[in-house]
Amino acid sequence: MQTSEEKGNLVTIDWRPHSEIIQTLGAPPACDVSADSIATFQSDGVVLLRGASADWVDRLRAGLQRNMDYPNDYAFPCDSVAPGGKGRFFDSYCNWHRIPEFTDYLSSSSAASMACQFMQSTSAQFFHEHVFCKDAGTQTATPWHHDLPYYCVDGWQNVSIYVSLDFTPADTAVRFLAGSHRSGQLYYPRHFLDGSDYVLDDPSMSSVTPLEDTFEEENLRVFELEPGDTLLFDFRTLHGTTAAPIKHQRRAFSTRWLGDDMIYCARPGETSPPLQDIGVTPGMRMPEEFFPVLWPSPGLT
Ligand SMILES: O=C(O)CCC(=O)C(=O)O
């Protein structure tokens, strides 16, 4: 049997950004977001903005390639295909300060402005980035889960901005359960390797596995994606994929954002990312020395 560490986070190089890099983050530009898109995000917990990140596809692909070529030079690389399984399901996070293309995205893309508007917040604090790659031949599903219980933060104003970097047919794209972000129920985090729940003893959460077969088709949101198409979803929105074989490599770059009401919280088990010793106690805002506030744009204040 594999240990929890073999299924999830490895001990790696330090994830912490140095203060100098935070100071170099520039003045991210503003963008206009339609009221309809914000309303869809608020009601469904997910919205698709076609082509919204098209200008970033080449740079983000180059950054992701560094992460994949030299995984051990970066924090928390993870391969989630079980031994003997086909393909590769790679993910890694908390490397934005080591990968120039990712630093550039935070400084110069309109992600911070976009996040602020969708969260209906007055500020957007950057939490971390997360990259994903499924190679051709992979048949490992992304297990149905939602992200909040993995994280050491709590609150309602949050968003992930997920940039598709390849053409992805609907049968292998991430699918979302509309409205699940408002259910109030939290589900145990799951290992991507085999879908098993993290071993947690938290009576306030339950397992999502028995529910998956009850999801109604009409409530599922799934889209064929082109490079640059951008999905925004709430940390509480349930999402996952089928195990349909991946025909062409499918990569994605996701950034996680915290709005005004998001605070540090202690979870009973290990969190993902496993951020330790960040010098805050439950109820405090996440420290800006590691998690910069990028909207309002630092260059404009
Ligand atoms: O791309 C995938 O299959 C997983 C994405 C995901 O779970 C996330 O961004 O939270």
Ligand as a Chemical Component Dictionary entry (heavy atoms), coordinates in Angstrom:
data_LIG
# 
_chem_comp.id                   LIG 
_chem_comp.type                 NON-POLYMER 
_chem_comp.pdbx_formal_charge   0 
_chem_comp.three_letter_code    LIG 
# 
loop_
_chem_comp_atom.comp_id 
_chem_comp_atom.atom_id 
_chem_comp_atom.alt_atom_id 
_chem_comp_atom.type_symbol 
_chem_comp_atom.charge 
_chem_comp_atom.model_Cartn_x 
_chem_comp_atom.model_Cartn_y 
_chem_comp_atom.model_Cartn_z 
_chem_comp_atom.pdbx_ordinal 
LIG O1 O1 O 0 -7.150 19.772 -15.072 1  
LIG C1 C1 C 0 -7.554 18.915 -14.281 2  
LIG O2 O2 O 0 -7.849 17.760 -14.621 3  
LIG C2 C2 C 0 -7.733 19.238 -12.807 4  
LIG C3 C3 C 0 -7.910 20.693 -12.490 5  
LIG C4 C4 C 0 -8.267 20.936 -11.070 6  
LIG O3 O3 O 0 -8.653 20.051 -10.348 7  
LIG C5 C5 C 0 -8.153 22.298 -10.522 8  
LIG O4 O4 O 0 -7.707 23.229 -11.208 9  
LIG O5 O5 O 0 -8.516 22.474 -9.323  10 
# 
loop_
_chem_comp_bond.comp_id 
_chem_comp_bond.atom_id_1 
_chem_comp_bond.atom_id_2 
_chem_comp_bond.value_order 
_chem_comp_bond.pdbx_ordinal 
LIG O1 C1 DOUB 1 
LIG C1 O2 SING 2 
LIG C1 C2 SING 3 
LIG C2 C3 SING 4 
LIG C3 C4 SING 5 
LIG C4 O3 DOUB 6 
LIG C4 C5 SING 7 
LIG C5 O4 DOUB 8 
LIG C5 O5 SING 9 
# 
